């Protein structure tokens, strides 16, 4: 009781030789004690439920081709194993998705970076990185293109074709790869929508280079994929903050994304 009085900074009991009685402050504390104890009990039960994966929330952000391929299988498995855990999904391309994680606006970021791109490992050195898969880029050409039935194609063989480019980061990577091959691509169309890229190529309006993961979620009508040589890959990873990596629901989400990538 003396420790409690020291904590609140005022006496709570008047101590006599034969009995004790509450001070006005002590009476106020007693009036609120039941509510305080009930609140503590409720808080303990909620924390225990979250720790035991009977409850909890995970905010996931993903790039579009990841949302349509890896995320559905991962979240279906998570819901089956832990139905009390809720996951929300929003879409953003890197680097915006990584900034959302750093700013506390999401708990897990499904993202990517290209091999050999500027920044390297330092780009994520403050984050927990769970590698998922290496996603190889493929050339996408119209069915009637002279190279449509080639086993593989060097990007320089497409130097004279008009191009359809994707998201800003993919667009930048395309320009870098083309420049390394000795040419600057003539980009006639640019869109973040992979089905739109496939549709434009299928209509014969140009060629494109897309990640294999993006092709898996779209039926390329009127277009054909050709292996690109030398290989260009992007690294698909799931990111979280070090403290969040200790949260059971976040850990379970990361584990299911790894399993989905391995299927």
C-alpha positions in Angstrom: 0.0 0.0 0.0 2.9 2.4 0.7 4.2 1.7 -2.7 0.9 2.5 -4.3 0.7 5.7 -2.2 4.1 6.7 -3.4 3.1 6.0 -7.0 0.0 8.2 -6.8 1.7 10.8 -4.7 -0.9 11.1 -1.9 -2.0 9.1 1.1 -4.8 6.5 0.5 -5.3 5.4 4.1 -5.6 7.1 7.5 -3.9 4.7 9.9 -5.1 4.8 13.5 -4.1 2.8 16.6 -7.1 0.5 16.3 -8.3 0.9 12.7 -7.7 2.4 9.3 -10.0 4.3 7.0 -9.8 5.5 3.4 -8.8 9.0 2.5 -10.8 10.9 -0.2 -8.2 9.7 -2.7 -8.5 6.2 -1.4 -12.2 6.2 -1.9 -11.8 7.5 -5.4 -9.4 4.6 -6.2 -11.8 2.0 -4.8 -14.6 3.4 -7.0 -12.5 2.9 -10.1 -10.7 -0.4 -9.0 -13.4 -2.7 -10.5 -13.2 -1.1 -13.9 -9.4 -1.1 -13.8 -9.3 -4.8 -13.0 -11.8 -5.6 -15.6 -9.9 -3.7 -18.2 -6.7 -5.4 -17.3 -8.3 -8.8 -17.5 -9.8 -8.0 -21.0 -6.4 -6.7 -22.1 -4.6 -9.9 -20.9 -7.2 -12.0 -22.7 -6.9 -10.1 -26.0 -3.1 -10.2 -25.9 -3.2 -13.9 -25.2 -5.5 -14.4 -28.2 -3.2 -12.5 -30.5 -0.1 -14.4 -29.2 -1.9 -17.7 -29.7 -3.1 -16.7 -33.3 -6.7 -16.9 -32.2 -6.9 -13.2 -33.2 -4.8 -10.5 -34.8 -4.5 -8.4 -37.9 -1.8 -8.2 -40.6 -1.7 -5.4 -43.1 -0.1 -6.7 -46.3 1.0 -4.6 -49.3 2.0 -6.3 -52.6 2.8 -5.5 -56.2 0.1 -6.5 -58.6 1.6 -9.7 -60.1 2.4 -10.9 -56.6 -1.2 -10.2 -55.5 -2.6 -12.4 -58.3 -0.2 -15.3 -57.9 1.5 -15.7 -54.5 -0.9 -13.9 -52.2 -4.1 -15.9 -52.8 -2.5 -19.2 -51.9 -0.7 -17.8 -48.9 -3.8 -16.1 -47.5 -6.0 -19.1 -48.1 -3.6 -21.3 -46.2 -3.3 -18.7 -43.4 -7.1 -18.5 -43.0 -7.4 -22.3 -42.9 -4.8 -22.6 -40.2 -5.7 -19.5 -38.2 -9.2 -18.3 -39.0 -9.1 -15.6 -36.3 -6.2 -13.8 -38.0 -7.4 -11.0 -40.4 -5.3 -9.8 -43.3 -5.9 -6.7 -45.3 -4.4 -6.3 -48.8 -3.4 -3.1 -50.7 -1.3 -2.8 -53.8 1.8 -0.7 -54.3 5.0 -1.1 -56.4 8.4 -0.7 -54.9 9.9 1.6 -53.6 6.5 3.0 -52.4 5.6 -0.4 -50.8 8.8 -0.4 -48.8 8.3 3.1 -47.6 4.8 2.2 -46.4 6.4 -0.5 -44.3 9.0 1.9 -42.8 6.3 4.5 -42.1 4.2 2.0 -40.2 1.4 1.9 -42.8 1.7 -1.9 -43.3 3.1 -4.9 -41.5 4.4 -7.0 -44.4 5.6 -5.8 -47.9 5.7 -8.2 -50.7 8.2 -6.6 -53.1 11.1 -7.1 -55.5 14.4 -5.8 -56.8 16.3 -6.6 -60.0 19.6 -8.4 -59.8 22.5 -5.9 -60.1 20.3 -2.9 -59.6 21.6 0.2 -57.8 21.2 0.0 -54.1 21.9 -3.7 -53.7 21.5 -5.3 -50.2 21.8 -1.8 -48.6 18.3 -1.0 -49.9 16.8 -3.3 -47.2 19.5 -3.5 -44.6 17.2 -2.1 -41.9 14.5 -4.7 -42.6 13.9 -8.4 -42.1 14.1 -10.0 -45.5 12.4 -13.4 -46.3 13.5 -14.5 -49.8 10.7 -16.1 -51.9 11.8 -16.8 -55.4 13.8 -15.6 -58.4 11.5 -14.4 -61.2 13.0 -14.6 -64.6 12.1 -12.0 -67.3 10.8 -13.3 -70.6 10.3 -11.5 -74.0 6.7 -11.1 -75.1 6.2 -10.8 -78.9 3.2 -10.9 -81.2 2.3 -14.3 -82.7 3.4 -13.1 -86.2 6.7 -11.7 -85.0 9.7 -13.2 -86.8 11.1 -14.4 -83.5 7.8 -15.7 -82.1 8.9 -19.3 -82.4 12.5 -18.9 -81.5 13.8 -21.0 -78.6 15.4 -17.9 -77.1 16.1 -14.3 -78.0 18.8 -11.8 -77.1 17.3 -8.4 -76.2 19.4 -6.7 -78.9 17.5 -8.7 -81.6 14.4 -6.6 -80.6 16.2 -3.2 -80.9 14.2 -2.1 -84.0 10.8 -3.0 -82.5 8.5 -0.5 -80.7 8.2 -1.3 -77.0 5.5 -1.5 -74.4 6.9 -0.8 -71.0 5.5 -1.6 -67.5 5.8 0.0 -64.1 8.3 2.8 -63.4 10.9 0.4 -61.8 10.4 -2.2 -64.5 10.7 0.5 -67.2 13.9 1.7 -65.7 15.3 -1.8 -65.7 14.3 -2.3 -69.3 16.1 0.9 -70.4 19.2 -0.2 -68.5 19.2 -3.7 -70.0 18.7 -2.3 -73.5 21.5 0.2 -73.1 23.8 -2.5 -72.0 22.9 -4.3 -75.3 23.8 -1.1 -77.2 20.5 0.5 -78.0 17.8 2.7 -76.5 14.3 1.2 -76.7 11.6 3.2 -78.5 8.8 3.0 -75.9 5.5 3.7 -77.6 3.2 2.7 -74.7 3.7 2.5 -70.9 1.3 1.1 -68.4 1.4 -0.4 -65.0 -1.4 -2.9 -66.0 0.2 -6.2 -67.1 -3.0 -7.4 -68.9 -2.8 -4.2 -70.9 0.8 -4.8 -71.8 -0.1 -8.3 -73.0 -3.1 -7.0 -74.9 -1.0 -4.3 -76.7 1.6 -6.9 -77.7 -1.1 -9.3 -78.8 -2.6 -6.6 -81.0 0.8 -6.3 -82.8 1.6 -2.8 -81.4 5.1 -3.7 -80.0 7.2 -6.1 -77.9 7.7 -6.2 -74.2 9.8 -7.9 -71.5 7.8 -9.1 -68.5 8.5 -11.1 -65.4 7.4 -14.8 -65.6 5.2 -14.2 -62.6 3.2 -11.6 -64.5 2.6 -14.0 -67.4 1.3 -16.7 -65.0 -1.7 -14.5 -64.1 -2.6 -13.4 -67.7 -3.5 -15.5 -70.7 -1.4 -14.0 -73.5 -3.8 -14.0 -76.5 -2.2 -13.1 -79.8 1.3 -13.0 -78.1 4.0 -15.5 -77.4 6.7 -15.7 -74.7 10.3 -16.4 -75.6 13.2 -17.0 -73.2 15.4 -14.0 -72.8 19.2 -14.5 -73.0 21.3 -13.6 -71.1 18.9 -14.2 -68.2 17.6 -11.2 -66.3 15.9 -11.9 -63.0 14.2 -10.0 -60.2 14.3 -11.2 -56.6 10.9 -11.5 -55.0 11.0 -11.1 -51.2 8.7 -10.4 -48.2 9.8 -7.7 -45.9 8.9 -6.7 -42.4 10.4 -4.6 -39.5 12.5 -6.4 -36.9 10.0 -5.8 -34.1 7.1 -6.9 -36.2 9.0 -10.1 -37.1 8.3 -11.3 -33.5 4.5 -10.9 -33.8 3.0 -14.4 -34.3 0.5 -13.3 -37.0 3.2 -11.6 -39.0 5.5 -14.6 -38.7 2.7 -16.9 -39.9 2.0 -14.7 -42.9 5.6 -14.7 -43.9 5.8 -18.5 -43.5 2.8 -18.9 -45.8 4.2 -16.6 -48.4 7.4 -18.7 -48.4 5.3 -21.9 -48.9 3.3 -20.4 -51.7 6.4 -19.4 -53.5 7.8 -22.9 -53.3 4.7 -24.6 -54.9 
